Amino acid sequence: MGSLRGISVAIFVVQALLASVTLVSAQGSTNGSRWQTLSGKAPSVIAHGGFSGIFADSSFGAYSLALLTSPPDVILWCDVQLTRDGAGICFPDLKLDNNSDVAIVYKNRQKTYLVNGVSTKGWFSIDFTLRELGNVILSQGVYSRTNKFDGNNYPIMTVQDTYAQLNPPRFWLNIQHDAFYTQHNLSMRSFVLSITRNRNVTIDYISSPEVAFLQNIAPSFRRSATNLVFRFLGQNDVEPSTNQTYGSLLKNITFIKTFAFGIIVPKSYIWPVDKDLYLLPSTSLVLDAHKEGLEVFASDFYNDVPFSFNYSYDPVAEYLQFIDNGEFSVDGMISDFPITPSAAIDCFAHLGRNASKQGTNIAKLFFFCCNVTVDLLVISSNGASGDYPGCTDVAYSTAIQDGVDVIDCPVQMTMDGTPICLSSINLIDSTTVAQSEFNNLTTTIPQIMSGSGIFTFNLSWSGIKTLTPIIASPQSQYKLFRNPRFKNAGKFLTLSEFLTMASNASSLQGVLISIENAPFLLEQGFAITDAVLDALSKAGYGNKTDQKVMIQSSSSSVLMKFKSQTNYDLVYKVDEDIGGAQSSTIDDIKRFASAVVISKDSVFPETSAFITSATNVVPRLKAANLSVYVQTFSNEFTSQAWDFFSDPTVEINSFYLGGGINGVITDFPKTSNRYRRNRCLNRGNQIPGYMSPVQPGSLYQLITAPYLPPAEAPNPFLTEADVNEPPLPPVAAKAPSTSSNGTALAPTSPNGQPKVAASAIMQLLTVFLAISLLF
């Protein structure tokens, strides 16, 4: 059915995707007998409806992408539904309306049926012939995922069409609703037996959550290569043929063995989580099943659905928990994003904490050349601020434990002239100051930021130390919050304390000191550059050779001052997205810096979260012998372009291998450190598809005209005017910083006049209005 349409779509999709993924055979796991699976072999990757995290489930595009980004023995999963005339189709649900345009094509064909005793309304496959479904096209059924590929007119395919057009290495049929079809005089048993007898189709696995169905067909498969698998649903759900809950059936694994080769369980059956989404101890399910000779396949893996906070939004870390925990390994994982378990199994499993960094010496396969060896520098963003409040002792110590190369300190000045490490000059951004006794110190300083704030220089260090840190959650608008159990952990550090911690960490390559707002602070009497120089000198960094010092600023005048007084590495931060840089501008930057920090969008510009192209910013900066560091790499899937498949490892890999960058600035340094130790990086031109960088624009070109997002203006070029600045002003005389009783003075406005706090203004206004009403 729909084979001509399918073939035309196939040609287009494959041609586009061939440009984005290298079609080389994966080497397979080199871990040998380390695997704690039942067979001792590497776990299987089961692509649930293909790569359904991007394309419509069970579509040719989804299956094709799965084949391109998975190991050569990947299993393609097909949820089988029956049409009115008994044809078997691959479709994710009993109802057709959530994953297709059937409700538009046949708007008056909605019906209501009992499904497992529940009245269910919708468009059902049993009400349509195969010919009628030829007019229906597939669509993305998960509304949080992009629908931009729905215009490709992917047809609903029969089981036979799917196998014939994709020729999968292994094929899995899931039969979810045999009892329902039996009630409507359709035989799933007959279909399954006929398809397995078809010499042109090989079925490797058949699964079902219905005991009676598997018992019914089991005698026909006792001497067959097809494996039967019992699928467990929710523990409190009732299995229809035994009238027992799945949780109850789980206690009788021996019974399952009488008709099944293996079991599918939701991942929470193995690693449960508590109500706050933190991991509980693992169950004995896998070990118990293996003792009975049953393979265990874990389901419900999605990169774009929040999982346990223990994984820090890193899906590779979650997969490794199921296959590389030292006690057991599941035998397969069912995923909407098969690229991620593929890499987890082949590239990251069994590395160990002390795995060495992998050298990379490959021909660049895309838009940059050449044969180079690049070491990826991992720089923290406020420490491990993805797991703990930024710039706290626990964030820095965690970053060091996680293998960061360079820890960073954004220097702010306190009222008493102490340089401290804090992510923002505005205390409201990272502390509980707004709920403290200092909440009346709000002021507005346009030179620093729009809107009001409570600034570090309004409080003494002793006052700031009383504040509670707050973890940053930059994706909170999507309800993605960071490590809530430790959202207020840690204590803030002075620059001197930070340098002492760094100096004692032998694994560190260096420290990065970030300085912003220097001209304003100097005019207010805060000698920030001198304070930094003094702290570095006292900490021994003037003659320290085992750790380098990097000074970062978006102000060229700050870097010029340090260049005149030190031999530190100077890093110029470009604080806007750029589409290129003039040659004269690059020459100007070379006068005062040896490295540049740019945004991700300055490397791979995006439109509506799709990468559209690649700029020449990185190769041009590197050609001028400037190192290029890119910020900020976060693990939350909403921070990444669709092209990276909701996987931070794919994103890092694409910027490193495809973009040629020298380093990443990240709030999750553990993910970046693990990436550069993966064994797939040392395979030269035999790098597998799941560790190949994405081709910029490869997904965007698959969007049909009606679905194209509005074009966005290109990013501006960086010019000399953006870079050149006058020298820093001298330090102004500083006004007294405390009142006679030792409390902070009211903040001053830029013109030096006292500024009455907003709360006081409101109180006075209320009194004035009250008095006026008396006359």
C-alpha positions, 0 to 999 in steps of 0.5 A: 500500500502506498508503495509508489509514494513511499519510494518517492519519499524514500529517495528524497529522505535518503539522499538528504540524510546520506549527506548528514551521516556517514554510512560506515558499519559500526565496529560493534562493542569491543567489550567482549565478555564484560556484558552482563546480558543473558547471552553475554553479548552487547544489548540490542537497540530497538528503534521504537517506530524508527527514529520516532523522536524526530519523524512520525512514528512508523514512517519511512523517514523515521525508519530510515533515520534509525538505520542510519544512526544505529548499529548494523544489528538494530531492530526496527519496531512495528506496532501492528494494527489490522484494517477492516479487510485484515491487512496488517499495518505499522501504526503506533496506536489502535486509534489513528487520529493522533498520528495521522490526518485521518480525522481530516480526510474522513471527518465523519468516520469517528466511532466509539468502542470498548477497549479493555473495558474502557469506552474509547472514541476515535478513528479506528483502523478496523473501520477502514480498508487498506485502500481507504488508508492510502489517502491518509498520511502520517504525522507526529503524534507527540505534540511537544515534538516538531511537526515540521516534517508532516508535509512530507506525506509519509504514507501508512505502510503495511508490515510487508511494505515496511520490510520490503522498503527498509530491509531491516537487519532485524524486525520486531512486531508488537501486538498490543490489542489482540483481544480487541481485534478478536471482538471485531472478527479480525484474527491477529493470530492468522495475520502473524502466522501468515506473515512469518510464513512469508519467505520475503519477510523475516520476523525476529521478535513478536511481543504482546501484553496479552498472555492468551495471545502468546500462549495461543501462538507459542506452539507454532514458534517452538522451532522457529527463529522468531522469539516471543516476548511478553510485554508488561504494562503498568504494575496496576494495569490488569492483563485481560486474559488472566485478570491479574495485574502486571505487578502480580504476574511479575511475581511469577516469572516461571509462568512467563517462561512457559510461553515467552523467550523474554520480557519487556518492562517499563524502565521503572520496573528496574530502576524505580524513582521516588515522587521527586524523580530521584533514583531508588535502589534497583530491583532484582528483576533483571537478575531474577529473569536471567536466572529463569533464562528470560531476556529483559528488554527495557522500554519507555526511553525518551530523550525529550521527556524529563527523567530522574534528576540523578542523570542531570538531563543526560540521556546517555547517563540514563542508558548506561545505568541500565547496561553498565552498573556493575551488577546487571545489564538489560538485553535491549532498550526500546527508544524513540531516539536510537542514536543515543543507546547506540552510542551508549553501548558502543562508545561509552559503556565500560569506560571506567572513571579513569579512561583516557582522552581519545585522540582524534585524527580523522579527515573532516567529512563535512565543511571544514578540513583537514587531518588534525588532532584536536584536544577539546578543552572543557571549561565550567560555567559557574562550576557544575551549575547544572547540578548545584547553585553556580559559583558555590564550593559544591559546584566547583568541587563537583566540576573538578570531580567531573573532570573539568579542565578549567574552572571559572570565576566571574568576579564581582565586587562587594561594598567593602572591596572584596572580589568574589565569585558570582554568576551575576552582578545582580544578587537577585539572579543567584541568591535569596536576597529578595527575601532577605533583610536587604530587599530594600536595596533595589536600584536601577543602573542602566549602564549594567542592565535594564530593569532593577536589581540588588547589586553585589557592591550594595552589600558587604562580603559579610552580608552576602555570606548570609544569603542562600544560593539558588540554583539556576534553571534556565529552561524553567519556562519548559518546566525543566528544573535543575536538581531541586533537592540541592537547589540551595546547596553550597556556600559562596567563595571569595576569589582568594578562596576559589584560587586556593581550591583550584590550586589544590586540585592537581587535575585542573589545567587552569582557572578562568577569571571573568571580568565584566562592567569594569569601567562602571566599577572603576568609576564607582571606586571599585578597583576590580582589575587591581583586586584580581591581580592582587588575589592571583599574586597572593595565591601564587599564580604569578609564578605558578607553572602547572596551572594556567590563568585565563582572563576573560572579558567582553571589554578589550580595554580590560584585556589590554590592561592585563596584557600590559602587566601579565603573561596570562592567557587573554580571552575575548568574549563576543557578547552577541551572535555573529555571522562573521568577522571582518579581517581587520577585526580579527587582526585587532583581537589578536593584539590583546587576546589569544582566544575568543569565546563565541555563542553556539549560534555564531557557529551554527545559526538557527531558525526556529531551533533548526540549524540552517547553515554553518558560518566561517567564524571558527575556521577564520579565527583559528586561521589567525591562531586564535583558539575558539571556545563556545558557550553555553552547552547545557544538557536540557533538550530544550536548549539544543537544536532539533538537529541534535536529537535531544542529546547533549552528546550529539551536540558536543560531537557536532561542534567538536568534529563538525565545527572544529572548536577548541573548547566548550563552556558548559554547566554540565562538565561531566557530560563533556568530559565523558564525551572526549573519552569515548572509544568511538573517537579513535576509529578514524574514517570508520567512525560509526553513524551515531558518532558522526557530526550532523550536517548543518541544514540537513533536517531543515531541507526536509521541511516542505514549503507550507511548514517552513518557519519564517526566515530570520535576519542573518547575524551581524558581522563583528566589526572593529567598532564593536571591539575597540574601546578607550582605555579603562578610566582611573579608579575614582575616589570611593564614598563611605560605604557604611552608615554609622550603625554599620548597615548598608547605605541606600544605593546611589544612582549613576549621577551620585544622588541617593536613590530612595528604595521603592518600598519607601517611596510607596510608603511616603506616597500612601501617607501623602494621599491619605493626608490629601483626602482630609482637605 
